């Protein structure tokens, strides 16, 4: 299941994922994501952080707490360490930057499905650079 408020991105990401996974639906805002997840019980929810009505972190937190899905991944342009921490604290186990989605999203889904955490390589490089300063 995908959630993003940009229809072109939803279409492109859905197309890429459909080569390896079944896409149940895509939605454009947070409350619609929670509602769809409660009805469809997807294996994985992939959501943007910035969505109308309910942000992706809070929508995924609710979905995971209510056991509508076991796994959640954020697909976002935000690379701030605080947002990554908030996501992980909410139970989200994948954090993929939109810049890297073409290369990393399928790997992230596979890793999260087997119970592992996936962070974009760019995030890890940025963090290593900050620690080296």
N, C-alpha and C positions, 0 to 999 in steps of 0.2 A: 504494500500500500504506500502510495506517495502523497505528500502534501507540500505544496508550494504555491504562492500567490502569483507566480509568473507562468501563464499558460504555455508559452513556447518552451520554457525549461522543463515543465512537466512532461510535455510531449517528447522532447529529446531524451530525457532521462528514462522515461517509460519505454521508449523504443530500444535504448541500449540494454536495459535490464531484461526486456522480453526475450532476448536471445538465450538467457540462462534461467529465468525465473518466470513464474506466472504472476502477472500483475492483476490484483483483484479490483483495484479502483484507484483513482487519483482525485484529490480534493484541493480546494484553494484557500481554506481557512481552518483555524484551530478547532472550533466547535464541530465542524463537519468531519474533521479527522477523528475526533473522539466518538462521534455518533457512528461513523462508518466502521471504526475498529470494534465497537461494541456489537455490531451486527455481524461482521465478517470474520472476526477473530484471526487476523493475518499472522503469519509466522514472524514477519518483520515489518515495522513501520519506519519509513524514511521521511523525515520532515525538515523543512526549513525552520530556522529560529523566528525570523520576521514574517509573521502571518497576521492577517486581520483577526480581531476578536479574542484570540487566545494564542500566545506564542508557542513555538514548537517545543520548547523545554517543558512548559507547564502542561501542554497537551500530552506529550509523551509520558510525563510523570503520572498523570491521571490514568492513561492507558495501561501503563505497567502496574500501577497500584491496584487497579481493578481487574488485572489479569486478562485484559482484552487482547493482549499480545505479550509474548515473552521477551521480545527483542525490539530495540529502537536504535536508530541511527539518525544523527543530525547531518544534513547536507546544507552547508552555510558558507557565506563569505566572511564570517567573523572568525578571526584567529586569536582573540584575546584569551589569555590564560584563565581569567575569571569565569568566562562563559564555558570554557571546557570543564572547569571544576564544577560549576553548577550543573552541567549536563551529566557528568559522572555521578554526582551526588543524587541526581534524580533517577539513577538507574540506567541511563542511556549508555550503551556500550560501544557506540561507533560515532566518530566525529570526523567528517570528511569535508574538506574545503571544496567549494564549487569549482575553483580553479583546477582542482585535481580529480574531479569526479570522473572524467573519462578514463583515467588510468586506475583509479583506486576504488570506485564504488562497488564493483562486483567483488573485488577482494574483501572489502569491508563487510559486505553482506555474508559472504562465506565464513569469514572469521567470527562474526557475531552469532551466526547460526550454530556454531560449534561451541559457543560459550566463551569466546575470547573477546578481548577489547581491541578495537582498531582506532588508531588516531592517524590522521594524515601525516605522511612523511614530512611535509612542509612544517607542520606544527612541531614535530620532534626536532627538526633542524633549527627552527626559531628558538625553541626552549634551550637547546644546547648552546646556541649562540649567546643567549642572555646569561646563561650560567658561566660562560667563558669570559664574560666582561669583568 
